[in-house]
């Protein structure tokens, strides 16, 4: 499929998806979201892809949803069309590991899109925020929910009520970002990490993702039981045998996702 608002590339089992509306600071319009959903679904079903990296440019990961598409919409139309719902959660629904490489602005829907990814790495230039209150609305793609899980009630409440931005150092310190890199090095460093993840057994990676996500949606006892059952299930894979054989034989494992 030919895309107009994103670029895609696959190398060594890593799919790179680049948001590409620089004239609008990668604002998330319906075309971009449709293309992103298509690309994520395609890579999620492709055995040649094991990890997806989502990024923007040095000025903006994504500066929010495209306000020009929403400014004339009233309640009835918004409710009937279920705006900002169709296909917007494609990244969150992906089964394979997803990584956001954030430089510059990640605001509103852009911050929420980054939080849909499994890991966020950011440049020292990154600015995160949920400033929807300045437009008379509130976050609608998980900003009030995922942000609270990641940084806690007080910081999430402050950001959503005041619209203030969180800079890179605070994002790492608060648990929103895993690590901060110099802006010039961000994508190279993230692709290196993605490459290391792509070398791991794919089925185990899927199971790890499900287990960590289950921690947010269940009690500790239920999560521990789920973790144990996933551990047991992996004993039925060829990759488990390969990994343990390689360890005992002191060689590099060759995982095939079987």
N, C-alpha and C positions, 0 to 999 in steps of 0.2 A: 504493500500500500504506500502511495506517495503522500507524505505528510507536509503540511504547510506551517505548522506551529511548533513542531518538535523535530529533533534529529535523533536518529538511532544508530548504534554501532555495536557489533558483537566481536569480542576478542578473548580467546582463552576462557570460554565459559562465562564471561562477564558481559552483560548487556548494559550499555551506557545509553540513557535516555536524557537528552538535553532539551529543556524548554527553550523555545526560540522565537520569542516576540520581543526583541530588545527595544523596539520603539515604544512599547508599553510596559517596560520593566517586567516582562513575562507575566502580565496580568492574565488570570485564568478565565478566558472566555469559553463559550460552549464548544467552539471548534477545537481549542487546545485540549480541553478535558476529554472530548470524544476521541481524539487522536491518542492521548495518553492512555485512556482505558483500552483502546484497541491494541496498542503496543504492549502494555502490561499483560493483557490476556494472551497475546501471541507468544511472548517470551515465557510466560508461566507454563504454557503447554509445550514448549520446545525443550527437548532433552539436551540440546547442545548448550542451553543456558542454565546456569546454576545460581547466579546472583544478579540482581538488577541494581544499578546505580542511577539515581535521579539527581540532576543538577540543573543549574541555570547558567548565568554568566557572572563576571566579577562585580557587576553592579547590583544584581538582584537574582536571587533564587526564584522568587515570585512575589510581586508586590501586592498580592491580594486578588480577589475576584474582580472581574471587569464590571465596574460600577455603571458604565454606559449601557450595559445590557439589562440592568435592574432598576434604574432610577424611575422609570415610568410605570413599573408594575405595582398594582395594588394588592390588597389582601386576597380577594377572591381569585384573581389570576394566579397569584403565588401559591395559594392552597390547592387549586385545581391542577396546576402544572407540576406541583411538588418541586419547585425550583431548588436548585443546589442539592438535589438528591440523586437524580438519575445519573449513574455512571461515575459520580464524583468519588465513590469509595473504592474504586478499582484497585488502587495501591494497597489499601487496608485489607482487601480480600485476597491479595496475592498469597500463594502458599510458599513460594520461594523467598529467601532472604532479600530484603530491600534496604538500600542505604541511601540516605539523603546527604549530598555534598553541598553545603549552604555557604554561599558568599554573598555579601551585601544584604539587601532587604529580604526578609521572609515574614511578610505581614499578612494578617487576616487569613484568607484562604491559603496563602503561601506558607504561613507558619503551620496551619492545620495539615497541609499536604506533607510537609516535612515530618510532622508527628505521626502521620499514617505509616511512615517507613519504620523499619525495625531498629535502625541505628541512625543517629544524626551525627555527622562530623561537620565542623564549621570552620570557616576562615576567621582570622582575627578581625575581619571587617564585618562580620555578620551582625545583623540587627533583627531580633525576633520581636513580634508584637501581635496583639489582638486588638486593633484600634476600631473595631466595628461600632463601638458606642458613639464615636464621633460622627457616625452616619445615621444615628438614631435606631440602630439595630444591635444585634449581638452575634457572637460567633455561631455559625450554623453547620460547620463541618467537623465538629468535635472539639473546638477550641476551649469551651468551658469544661469539657470532660477530660480529654487526654491531657491537657495542660495541668489540670488539677492532680491527675495521677502522677505526672512526671515531676512537678515542682512543689506540690503541696497547695493547700487551700489558700493560705495567706497571699503568696506570690501570684497565684492564678487569679484570685479575686482582685488584687491590686492592678494587674495588667489588663484584665477585662473591664474593670470599672474606670480606670484612669486613661487607658490607651497608651501607657508608657512602653518604651522599647526596652528589651533586655539585650545587652551586648554580649559578645562572645564569651568573655571570661566568666561572667555571671551565669551564662547558659551552661557552661561546663560545670561550674561549681554547684549549680542547682539540680543537675541531673538531666537537663533538657538535651544537652549535647554530650557525646561520649568523649570527644577530644577536640582541641583547637589546633589548627595549623596555620602557618603564614599563608596569606592569600595566594601568593605565587606558587605554593607547593600543594595546595589543597587537593586538586583533582588527582595529581600523581600519587599522593599519599593514600587517598581513598581507593584508587584503583589497585594499589599494591595490597591493601587490606582485603578488598573484594576478591583479588586473585588468590589470596591465602584461604579465604573462606571457600572459594570455588574448588580448591584442592581437597576439601574434606568430603566425607561420604555424603552424597546428596540426600539419601533417605534419613540419615541421622540429623542432617541440618533441618529438614522439614519437621522432624520430631522435636528438636530443640525449640524451634520457633513456636510450635503448638504448646509445648510445656510452659515456656516463659509467658506466653499470652494467657494461658489458663490461670496463671497466678493472679491476674487482674479480675478474673471472672468467677472465682470460686473461693471456698474456704481453704485454709491451709491443709486440712485433712483430705479434702477432695483433690486438691492439687497434688499432694504427695502420692495419693493412690494413682492419679492419672500419670504422673511421672514414672512410677514403678511399672505400670502397664506398658507404657511406651518403651521403657528400657527392655522389658521382656520381649516385646514385639520385634525389636531390632536384632534379637538373637536368631531370628528366622531369615536374616538377609545374608547374601553373599559378601557384602561389604564388611559385616562384622567378622566373618571368618578371615577375610583378606587383611583387615586391620590388625587382628590379633596374631595371625601368622607372621605378618610383616614385623610386628613388634618382637616376637620371639626370635625371628630369623635376622633381626637387626638390619632391615632393609626398608626402603621407602614403599609405602602402600600404593596400590593402583586401584582406586575406587571407581566402580562402574555404575553405581546407582541401582544395584540389584540385590 
